[in-house]
Amino acid sequence: MEGLDRDSLLRVLACCAARDVLAMACTCGQLARDLRDDDLWRELALRKWGPSVRQLAEVPPGGWAAWTKHRLCAASHPPSPLDLIQEHFTDCPFQHMVACVLCSRTTGGPVVRQAIQLFLLLYPTPSDVLAAGDDSLLAVMHPLGLGASRLAAVRSIAHGFLATDWQEPSQFHGCGKFVSDSYHIFCRGQRSAAGVEDKNLLRYLRWRQSGSTEDEVDEKRRQRAAATKPKREVPAKAGTLRSGRGEAAPPAGERRMTRVTCMAAADTQAGGKEGAGRVEAAGSKASNSSRRRRSLATT
């Protein structure tokens, strides 16, 4: 930071989060000395939020540093794979709150994203919003619907951001719990999910804590479950032993014995024995008759 002129220094500071500025001051003596100048913070406020700062901000002497730091983003955040709309406007809490108001109760699709990006491109500061006419603002908001309520909320944010000693976004008209929670997560570095209800904010917090999206976590769980799940035993095919080896094939020309063929063979064998018995009985009877005839002939 040493060697930068004042205008260049203001350009750099306007793009940095408050913690980043203070961290740089710890390693740069010249920047640390510059930051003790209360006028530097006033000029930074004018640079970031426009000329309405002069008319609306009520700042006591020597209070510009505290006034401006409160309205800066506390810390910078890496982009997440969730690609939430408000993630793209974390450098300035004013823009972040406006983006939340404009994207609430919408589908969040490409048309919504384009409308929000265009709005904050045309009206990036509270001064720009306050200086614009209602018709101009409503024309850009038109694709989002609910134009009247969104217009009232955006104007309330723009005025209150500069003119009041606000502490919570919920103090502005039209800023509910979603806007407040998003502000604390993205602009103040909140990591706790306590009290957060919006599903996308909860997904973002889970990603910040685990480094994985919900879909990636679910996929890892499915893989672990598949790896630990016991393998299903496949029923053995007919003619297969428990060891998995097949039975020895019957000799060529010999018929494989099945249950049905075994029963048929048993019946055949039983019938054969019965027939043999009848033949044996008949032969014995004939022999007896022959002996009687020979006996009668001799007498």
Short mmCIF file of the C-alpha atoms (twelve columns), coordinates in Angstrom:
data_MODEL
# 
_entry.id   MODEL 
# 
loop_
_atom_site.group_PDB 
_atom_site.id 
_atom_site.type_symbol 
_atom_site.label_atom_id 
_atom_site.label_alt_id 
_atom_site.label_comp_id 
_atom_site.label_asym_id 
_atom_site.label_seq_id 
_atom_site.Cartn_x 
_atom_site.Cartn_y 
_atom_site.Cartn_z 
_atom_site.pdbx_PDB_model_num 
ATOM 1   C CA . MET A 1   0.000   0.000    0.000   1 
ATOM 2   C CA . GLU A 2   2.960   2.281    0.395   1 
ATOM 3   C CA . GLY A 3   3.437   4.698    -2.463  1 
ATOM 4   C CA . LEU A 4   -0.248  4.729    -3.465  1 
ATOM 5   C CA . ASP A 5   -1.867  8.112    -3.906  1 
ATOM 6   C CA . ARG A 6   -5.070  8.788    -1.970  1 
ATOM 7   C CA . ASP A 7   -7.418  8.169    -4.894  1 
ATOM 8   C CA . SER A 8   -5.843  4.788    -5.660  1 
ATOM 9   C CA . LEU A 9   -5.944  3.869    -1.991  1 
ATOM 10  C CA . LEU A 10  -9.669  4.645    -1.856  1 
ATOM 11  C CA . ARG A 11  -10.273 2.493    -4.919  1 
ATOM 12  C CA . VAL A 12  -8.550  -0.427   -3.238  1 
ATOM 13  C CA . LEU A 13  -10.333 0.022    0.078   1 
ATOM 14  C CA . ALA A 14  -13.713 0.271    -1.661  1 
ATOM 15  C CA . CYS A 15  -13.249 -3.310   -2.905  1 
ATOM 16  C CA . CYS A 16  -12.110 -4.796   0.407   1 
ATOM 17  C CA . ALA A 17  -13.933 -6.178   3.407   1 
ATOM 18  C CA . ALA A 18  -13.371 -4.455   6.766   1 
ATOM 19  C CA . ARG A 19  -11.344 -7.352   8.221   1 
ATOM 20  C CA . ASP A 20  -9.162  -7.465   5.129   1 
ATOM 21  C CA . VAL A 21  -8.424  -3.743   5.442   1 
ATOM 22  C CA . LEU A 22  -7.459  -4.120   9.101   1 
ATOM 23  C CA . ALA A 23  -5.342  -7.191   8.308   1 
ATOM 24  C CA . MET A 24  -3.443  -5.241   5.651   1 
ATOM 25  C CA . ALA A 25  -2.906  -2.417   8.111   1 
ATOM 26  C CA . CYS A 26  -1.123  -4.856   10.436  1 
ATOM 27  C CA . THR A 27  1.548   -5.444   7.805   1 
ATOM 28  C CA . CYS A 28  1.742   -1.956   6.297   1 
ATOM 29  C CA . GLY A 29  2.714   0.946    8.522   1 
ATOM 30  C CA . GLN A 30  1.685   3.578    5.973   1 
ATOM 31  C CA . LEU A 31  -1.826  2.106    5.660   1 
ATOM 32  C CA . ALA A 32  -2.139  1.940    9.441   1 
ATOM 33  C CA . ARG A 33  -1.326  5.652    9.653   1 
ATOM 34  C CA . ASP A 34  -3.781  6.473    6.846   1 
ATOM 35  C CA . LEU A 35  -6.594  4.601    8.568   1 
ATOM 36  C CA . ARG A 36  -6.258  6.846    11.627  1 
ATOM 37  C CA . ASP A 37  -7.414  9.736    9.457   1 
ATOM 38  C CA . ASP A 38  -11.195 10.092   9.960   1 
ATOM 39  C CA . ASP A 39  -11.526 12.009   6.695   1 
ATOM 40  C CA . LEU A 40  -10.278 8.935    4.816   1 
ATOM 41  C CA . TRP A 41  -13.271 6.975    6.086   1 
ATOM 42  C CA . ARG A 42  -15.647 9.790    5.078   1 
ATOM 43  C CA . GLU A 43  -14.166 9.835    1.588   1 
ATOM 44  C CA . LEU A 44  -14.466 6.043    1.437   1 
ATOM 45  C CA . ALA A 45  -18.171 6.307    2.356   1 
ATOM 46  C CA . LEU A 46  -18.728 8.843    -0.420  1 
ATOM 47  C CA . ARG A 47  -16.839 6.626    -2.858  1 
ATOM 48  C CA . LYS A 48  -18.939 3.541    -2.056  1 
ATOM 49  C CA . TRP A 49  -22.421 4.983    -1.503  1 
ATOM 50  C CA . GLY A 50  -22.585 8.237    -3.416  1 
ATOM 51  C CA . PRO A 51  -23.296 11.915   -2.716  1 
ATOM 52  C CA . SER A 52  -26.413 11.258   -0.616  1 
ATOM 53  C CA . VAL A 53  -24.014 10.394   2.210   1 
ATOM 54  C CA . ARG A 54  -23.430 14.146   2.676   1 
ATOM 55  C CA . GLN A 55  -27.144 14.942   2.997   1 
ATOM 56  C CA . LEU A 56  -28.355 11.953   4.991   1 
ATOM 57  C CA . ALA A 57  -25.527 10.689   7.198   1 
ATOM 58  C CA . GLU A 58  -25.551 12.194   10.680  1 
ATOM 59  C CA . VAL A 59  -22.065 11.474   11.918  1 
ATOM 60  C CA . PRO A 60  -20.491 13.146   14.964  1 
ATOM 61  C CA . PRO A 61  -16.943 14.541   14.658  1 
ATOM 62  C CA . GLY A 62  -14.420 11.746   14.595  1 
ATOM 63  C CA . GLY A 63  -17.129 9.134    14.009  1 
ATOM 64  C CA . TRP A 64  -16.683 8.406    10.322  1 
ATOM 65  C CA . ALA A 65  -14.477 5.371    10.906  1 
ATOM 66  C CA . ALA A 66  -17.125 3.609    13.027  1 
ATOM 67  C CA . TRP A 67  -19.988 4.729    10.760  1 
ATOM 68  C CA . THR A 68  -18.294 3.430    7.609   1 
ATOM 69  C CA . LYS A 69  -16.955 0.177    9.095   1 
ATOM 70  C CA . HIS A 70  -20.463 -0.748   10.251  1 
ATOM 71  C CA . ARG A 71  -21.682 -0.505   6.648   1 
ATOM 72  C CA . LEU A 72  -18.829 -2.486   5.138   1 
ATOM 73  C CA . CYS A 73  -18.826 -6.236   4.653   1 
ATOM 74  C CA . ALA A 74  -16.995 -7.745   7.619   1 
ATOM 75  C CA . ALA A 75  -15.179 -10.512  5.728   1 
ATOM 76  C CA . SER A 76  -14.836 -11.902  2.240   1 
ATOM 77  C CA . HIS A 77  -16.105 -15.376  1.347   1 
ATOM 78  C CA . PRO A 78  -15.136 -17.887  -1.340  1 
ATOM 79  C CA . PRO A 79  -17.854 -18.638  -3.909  1 
ATOM 80  C CA . SER A 80  -19.747 -21.854  -3.330  1 
ATOM 81  C CA . PRO A 81  -20.869 -24.409  -5.923  1 
ATOM 82  C CA . LEU A 82  -24.455 -23.610  -4.910  1 
ATOM 83  C CA . ASP A 83  -24.205 -20.317  -6.849  1 
ATOM 84  C CA . LEU A 84  -26.835 -18.482  -4.793  1 
ATOM 85  C CA . ILE A 85  -27.943 -15.130  -6.224  1 
ATOM 86  C CA . GLN A 86  -26.952 -13.098  -3.168  1 
ATOM 87  C CA . GLU A 87  -23.472 -14.668  -3.140  1 
ATOM 88  C CA . HIS A 88  -22.532 -12.349  -6.001  1 
ATOM 89  C CA . PHE A 89  -23.236 -9.218   -3.938  1 
ATOM 90  C CA . THR A 90  -21.368 -9.759   -0.688  1 
ATOM 91  C CA . ASP A 91  -18.842 -6.935   -1.143  1 
ATOM 92  C CA . CYS A 92  -21.476 -4.325   -0.255  1 
ATOM 93  C CA . PRO A 93  -24.148 -4.989   2.387   1 
ATOM 94  C CA . PHE A 94  -26.471 -2.473   0.676   1 
ATOM 95  C CA . GLN A 95  -26.363 -4.414   -2.589  1 
ATOM 96  C CA . HIS A 96  -26.680 -7.691   -0.729  1 
ATOM 97  C CA . MET A 97  -29.869 -6.627   1.049   1 
ATOM 98  C CA . VAL A 98  -31.365 -5.280   -2.183  1 
ATOM 99  C CA . ALA A 99  -30.538 -8.538   -3.978  1 
ATOM 100 C CA . CYS A 100 -32.265 -10.520  -1.217  1 
ATOM 101 C CA . VAL A 101 -35.404 -8.360   -1.423  1 
ATOM 102 C CA . LEU A 102 -35.520 -8.711   -5.193  1 
ATOM 103 C CA . CYS A 103 -34.960 -12.495  -5.281  1 
ATOM 104 C CA . SER A 104 -37.361 -13.416  -2.467  1 
ATOM 105 C CA . ARG A 105 -40.597 -15.082  -3.604  1 
ATOM 106 C CA . THR A 106 -39.211 -15.813  -7.063  1 
ATOM 107 C CA . THR A 107 -38.089 -18.965  -8.861  1 
ATOM 108 C CA . GLY A 108 -34.471 -17.790  -8.907  1 
ATOM 109 C CA . GLY A 109 -34.193 -18.686  -12.580 1 
ATOM 110 C CA . PRO A 110 -32.155 -16.979  -15.325 1 
ATOM 111 C CA . VAL A 111 -34.715 -14.203  -15.867 1 
ATOM 112 C CA . VAL A 112 -34.658 -13.332  -12.162 1 
ATOM 113 C CA . ARG A 113 -30.869 -13.316  -12.061 1 
ATOM 114 C CA . GLN A 114 -30.620 -11.095  -15.109 1 
ATOM 115 C CA . ALA A 115 -33.147 -8.622   -13.695 1 
ATOM 116 C CA . ILE A 116 -31.305 -8.362   -10.359 1 
ATOM 117 C CA . GLN A 117 -27.916 -7.979   -12.023 1 
ATOM 118 C CA . LEU A 118 -29.281 -5.256   -14.307 1 
ATOM 119 C CA . PHE A 119 -30.898 -3.409   -11.392 1 
ATOM 120 C CA . LEU A 120 -27.680 -3.311   -9.359  1 
ATOM 121 C CA . LEU A 121 -25.680 -2.403   -12.446 1 
ATOM 122 C CA . LEU A 122 -27.906 0.638    -13.059 1 
ATOM 123 C CA . TYR A 123 -28.431 1.528    -9.380  1 
ATOM 124 C CA . PRO A 124 -25.392 0.231    -7.447  1 
ATOM 125 C CA . THR A 125 -25.547 2.722    -4.537  1 
ATOM 126 C CA . PRO A 126 -28.198 4.127    -2.208  1 
ATOM 127 C CA . SER A 127 -27.685 7.529    -3.862  1 
ATOM 128 C CA . ASP A 128 -28.531 6.051    -7.273  1 
ATOM 129 C CA . VAL A 129 -31.749 4.490    -5.972  1 
ATOM 130 C CA . LEU A 130 -32.845 7.673    -4.193  1 
ATOM 131 C CA . ALA A 131 -32.172 9.792    -7.267  1 
ATOM 132 C CA . ALA A 132 -34.097 7.518    -9.667  1 
ATOM 133 C CA . GLY A 133 -37.802 7.863    -10.440 1 
ATOM 134 C CA . ASP A 134 -40.313 5.194    -9.503  1 
ATOM 135 C CA . ASP A 135 -41.108 4.380    -13.138 1 
ATOM 136 C CA . SER A 136 -37.462 3.718    -13.919 1 
ATOM 137 C CA . LEU A 137 -37.023 1.404    -10.948 1 
ATOM 138 C CA . LEU A 138 -40.293 -0.441   -11.613 1 
ATOM 139 C CA . ALA A 139 -39.376 -1.014   -15.251 1 
ATOM 140 C CA . VAL A 140 -36.258 -2.938   -14.247 1 
ATOM 141 C CA . MET A 141 -38.104 -4.826   -11.489 1 
ATOM 142 C CA . HIS A 142 -40.997 -5.798   -13.756 1 
ATOM 143 C CA . PRO A 143 -39.828 -9.404   -14.503 1 
ATOM 144 C CA . LEU A 144 -39.723 -10.106  -10.758 1 
ATOM 145 C CA . GLY A 145 -43.345 -9.260   -9.998  1 
ATOM 146 C CA . LEU A 146 -44.649 -7.585   -6.821  1 
ATOM 147 C CA . GLY A 147 -43.241 -4.298   -8.124  1 
ATOM 148 C CA . ALA A 148 -44.924 -1.969   -5.607  1 
ATOM 149 C CA . SER A 149 -43.812 -3.886   -2.518  1 
ATOM 150 C CA . ARG A 150 -40.291 -4.379   -3.847  1 
ATOM 151 C CA . LEU A 151 -40.005 -0.698   -4.720  1 
ATOM 152 C CA . ALA A 152 -41.036 0.332    -1.204  1 
ATOM 153 C CA . ALA A 153 -38.516 -2.087   0.315   1 
ATOM 154 C CA . VAL A 154 -35.621 -0.953   -1.891  1 
ATOM 155 C CA . ARG A 155 -36.287 2.732    -1.175  1 
ATOM 156 C CA . SER A 156 -36.502 1.997    2.544   1 
ATOM 157 C CA . ILE A 157 -33.130 0.225    2.457   1 
ATOM 158 C CA . ALA A 158 -31.506 3.021    0.439   1 
ATOM 159 C CA . HIS A 159 -32.686 5.763    2.803   1 
ATOM 160 C CA . GLY A 160 -32.254 3.898    6.081   1 
ATOM 161 C CA . PHE A 161 -28.819 2.580    5.136   1 
ATOM 162 C CA . LEU A 162 -27.476 6.159    5.138   1 
ATOM 163 C CA . ALA A 163 -29.829 8.123    7.367   1 
ATOM 164 C CA . THR A 164 -30.390 5.872    10.382  1 
ATOM 165 C CA . ASP A 165 -28.234 4.198    12.975  1 
ATOM 166 C CA . TRP A 166 -29.569 0.779    11.988  1 
ATOM 167 C CA . GLN A 167 -28.312 -2.444   13.510  1 
ATOM 168 C CA . GLU A 168 -30.419 -5.093   11.768  1 
ATOM 169 C CA . PRO A 169 -31.818 -5.280   8.221   1 
ATOM 170 C CA . SER A 170 -35.185 -6.110   9.749   1 
ATOM 171 C CA . GLN A 171 -35.441 -2.427   10.719  1 
ATOM 172 C CA . PHE A 172 -36.014 -1.612   7.037   1 
ATOM 173 C CA . HIS A 173 -39.451 -1.912   5.464   1 
ATOM 174 C CA . GLY A 174 -39.916 -5.196   3.594   1 
ATOM 175 C CA . CYS A 175 -36.825 -6.900   5.027   1 
ATOM 176 C CA . GLY A 176 -37.825 -10.059  6.834   1 
ATOM 177 C CA . LYS A 177 -36.008 -12.981  8.402   1 
ATOM 178 C CA . PHE A 178 -34.554 -14.220  5.120   1 
ATOM 179 C CA . VAL A 179 -32.849 -10.881  4.406   1 
ATOM 180 C CA . SER A 180 -31.582 -10.607  7.969   1 
ATOM 181 C CA . ASP A 181 -30.209 -14.171  8.067   1 
ATOM 182 C CA . SER A 182 -28.541 -13.790  4.680   1 
ATOM 183 C CA . TYR A 183 -26.937 -10.503  5.760   1 
ATOM 184 C CA . HIS A 184 -25.465 -12.066  8.897   1 
ATOM 185 C CA . ILE A 185 -24.176 -15.111  7.011   1 
ATOM 186 C CA . PHE A 186 -22.635 -13.380  4.005   1 
ATOM 187 C CA . CYS A 187 -21.807 -9.918   5.335   1 
ATOM 188 C CA . ARG A 188 -21.016 -10.671  8.965   1 
ATOM 189 C CA . GLY A 189 -19.520 -14.143  8.684   1 
ATOM 190 C CA . GLN A 190 -22.100 -16.046  10.738  1 
ATOM 191 C CA . ARG A 191 -21.392 -19.812  10.629  1 
ATOM 192 C CA . SER A 192 -24.104 -21.099  12.947  1 
ATOM 193 C CA . ALA A 193 -27.341 -22.505  11.508  1 
ATOM 194 C CA . ALA A 194 -29.259 -21.801  14.729  1 
ATOM 195 C CA . GLY A 195 -32.542 -20.095  13.878  1 
ATOM 196 C CA . VAL A 196 -31.938 -20.147  10.104  1 
ATOM 197 C CA . GLU A 197 -34.990 -21.441  8.233   1 
ATOM 198 C CA . ASP A 198 -34.322 -20.834  4.555   1 
ATOM 199 C CA . LYS A 199 -33.297 -24.125  2.904   1 
ATOM 200 C CA . ASN A 200 -30.722 -22.522  0.579   1 
ATOM 201 C CA . LEU A 201 -29.025 -20.680  3.422   1 
ATOM 202 C CA . LEU A 202 -28.893 -23.928  5.385   1 
ATOM 203 C CA . ARG A 203 -27.342 -25.696  2.400   1 
ATOM 204 C CA . TYR A 204 -24.734 -22.933  2.153   1 
ATOM 205 C CA . LEU A 205 -23.881 -23.210  5.861   1 
ATOM 206 C CA . ARG A 206 -23.508 -26.985  5.534   1 
ATOM 207 C CA . TRP A 207 -21.157 -26.419  2.621   1 
ATOM 208 C CA . ARG A 208 -19.099 -23.908  4.656   1 
ATOM 209 C CA . GLN A 209 -18.779 -26.412  7.490   1 
ATOM 210 C CA . SER A 210 -18.131 -29.588  5.495   1 
ATOM 211 C CA . GLY A 211 -16.729 -28.326  2.206   1 
ATOM 212 C CA . SER A 212 -19.235 -30.469  0.296   1 
ATOM 213 C CA . THR A 213 -22.630 -29.756  -1.163  1 
ATOM 214 C CA . GLU A 214 -25.658 -31.686  -0.031  1 
ATOM 215 C CA . ASP A 215 -25.656 -33.740  -3.238  1 
ATOM 216 C CA . GLU A 216 -21.985 -34.670  -2.767  1 
ATOM 217 C CA . VAL A 217 -22.636 -35.670  0.857   1 
ATOM 218 C CA . ASP A 218 -25.604 -37.842  -0.186  1 
ATOM 219 C CA . GLU A 219 -23.495 -39.535  -2.868  1 
ATOM 220 C CA . LYS A 220 -20.748 -40.322  -0.341  1 
ATOM 221 C CA . ARG A 221 -23.359 -41.766  2.041   1 
ATOM 222 C CA . ARG A 222 -24.733 -43.979  -0.717  1 
ATOM 223 C CA . GLN A 223 -21.252 -45.212  -1.556  1 
ATOM 224 C CA . ARG A 224 -20.495 -46.011  2.105   1 
ATOM 225 C CA . ALA A 225 -23.831 -47.801  2.482   1 
ATOM 226 C CA . ALA A 226 -23.186 -49.848  -0.653  1 
ATOM 227 C CA . ALA A 227 -19.712 -50.808  0.580   1 
ATOM 228 C CA . THR A 228 -20.962 -52.005  4.003   1 
ATOM 229 C CA . LYS A 229 -24.161 -53.685  2.801   1 
ATOM 230 C CA . PRO A 230 -23.903 -57.521  3.022   1 
ATOM 231 C CA . LYS A 231 -23.881 -59.216  -0.335  1 
ATOM 232 C CA . ARG A 232 -27.063 -61.019  -1.232  1 
ATOM 233 C CA . GLU A 233 -26.653 -64.804  -1.543  1 
ATOM 234 C CA . VAL A 234 -27.557 -65.955  -5.019  1 
ATOM 235 C CA . PRO A 235 -29.550 -69.256  -4.993  1 
ATOM 236 C CA . ALA A 236 -27.536 -72.174  -6.388  1 
ATOM 237 C CA . LYS A 237 -28.541 -73.442  -9.771  1 
ATOM 238 C CA . ALA A 238 -29.977 -76.936  -10.105 1 
ATOM 239 C CA . GLY A 239 -27.179 -79.464  -10.185 1 
ATOM 240 C CA . THR A 240 -24.734 -77.232  -8.317  1 
ATOM 241 C CA . LEU A 241 -23.131 -78.362  -5.045  1 
ATOM 242 C CA . ARG A 242 -22.822 -76.099  -2.008  1 
ATOM 243 C CA . SER A 243 -19.152 -75.713  -2.742  1 
ATOM 244 C CA . GLY A 244 -20.113 -74.081  -6.003  1 
ATOM 245 C CA . ARG A 245 -18.833 -76.945  -8.130  1 
ATOM 246 C CA . GLY A 246 -21.189 -78.686  -10.481 1 
ATOM 247 C CA . GLU A 247 -22.022 -82.388  -10.133 1 
ATOM 248 C CA . ALA A 248 -20.079 -84.861  -12.238 1 
ATOM 249 C CA . ALA A 249 -21.700 -85.332  -15.625 1 
ATOM 250 C CA . PRO A 250 -23.312 -88.757  -16.171 1 
ATOM 251 C CA . PRO A 251 -21.560 -91.172  -18.559 1 
ATOM 252 C CA . ALA A 252 -22.367 -90.772  -22.219 1 
ATOM 253 C CA . GLY A 253 -25.672 -92.388  -23.118 1 
ATOM 254 C CA . GLU A 254 -26.805 -92.664  -19.483 1 
ATOM 255 C CA . ARG A 255 -29.901 -90.769  -18.517 1 
ATOM 256 C CA . ARG A 256 -29.638 -88.352  -15.560 1 
ATOM 257 C CA . MET A 257 -31.793 -89.613  -12.687 1 
ATOM 258 C CA . THR A 258 -34.308 -87.069  -11.553 1 
ATOM 259 C CA . ARG A 259 -37.005 -87.395  -8.936  1 
ATOM 260 C CA . VAL A 260 -39.594 -88.315  -11.526 1 
ATOM 261 C CA . THR A 261 -37.409 -90.933  -13.216 1 
ATOM 262 C CA . CYS A 262 -36.476 -92.416  -9.821  1 
ATOM 263 C CA . MET A 263 -40.159 -92.889  -8.928  1 
ATOM 264 C CA . ALA A 264 -40.864 -94.477  -12.307 1 
ATOM 265 C CA . ALA A 265 -37.965 -96.910  -11.865 1 
ATOM 266 C CA . ALA A 266 -39.183 -97.862  -8.393  1 
ATOM 267 C CA . ASP A 267 -42.659 -98.586  -9.753  1 
ATOM 268 C CA . THR A 268 -41.177 -100.727 -12.554 1 
ATOM 269 C CA . GLN A 269 -39.048 -102.660 -10.097 1 
ATOM 270 C CA . ALA A 270 -42.036 -103.291 -7.806  1 
ATOM 271 C CA . GLY A 271 -44.130 -104.482 -10.746 1 
ATOM 272 C CA . GLY A 272 -41.368 -106.836 -11.877 1 
ATOM 273 C CA . LYS A 273 -41.153 -108.517 -8.461  1 
ATOM 274 C CA . GLU A 274 -44.930 -109.009 -8.365  1 
ATOM 275 C CA . GLY A 275 -44.909 -110.621 -11.833 1 
ATOM 276 C CA . ALA A 276 -42.079 -112.947 -10.879 1 
ATOM 277 C CA . GLY A 277 -44.045 -114.057 -7.856  1 
ATOM 278 C CA . ARG A 278 -47.061 -114.938 -9.969  1 
ATOM 279 C CA . VAL A 279 -44.937 -116.981 -12.406 1 
ATOM 280 C CA . GLU A 280 -43.280 -118.850 -9.561  1 
ATOM 281 C CA . ALA A 281 -46.668 -119.693 -8.011  1 
ATOM 282 C CA . ALA A 282 -48.057 -120.900 -11.323 1 
ATOM 283 C CA . GLY A 283 -44.973 -123.122 -11.888 1 
ATOM 284 C CA . SER A 284 -45.319 -124.673 -8.436  1 
ATOM 285 C CA . LYS A 285 -49.010 -125.460 -9.046  1 
ATOM 286 C CA . ALA A 286 -48.256 -127.114 -12.392 1 
ATOM 287 C CA . SER A 287 -45.544 -129.256 -10.767 1 
ATOM 288 C CA . ASN A 288 -47.936 -130.491 -8.079  1 
ATOM 289 C CA . SER A 289 -50.548 -131.431 -10.677 1 
ATOM 290 C CA . SER A 290 -47.970 -133.430 -12.667 1 
ATOM 291 C CA . ARG A 291 -46.896 -135.378 -9.579  1 
ATOM 292 C CA . ARG A 292 -50.545 -136.288 -8.785  1 
ATOM 293 C CA . ARG A 293 -51.105 -137.633 -12.310 1 
ATOM 294 C CA . ARG A 294 -48.019 -139.865 -12.128 1 
ATOM 295 C CA . SER A 295 -49.152 -141.181 -8.754  1 
ATOM 296 C CA . LEU A 296 -52.611 -142.179 -10.086 1 
ATOM 297 C CA . ALA A 297 -51.059 -143.867 -13.127 1 
ATOM 298 C CA . THR A 298 -48.854 -146.183 -11.030 1 
ATOM 299 C CA . THR A 299 -51.714 -147.341 -8.880  1 
# 
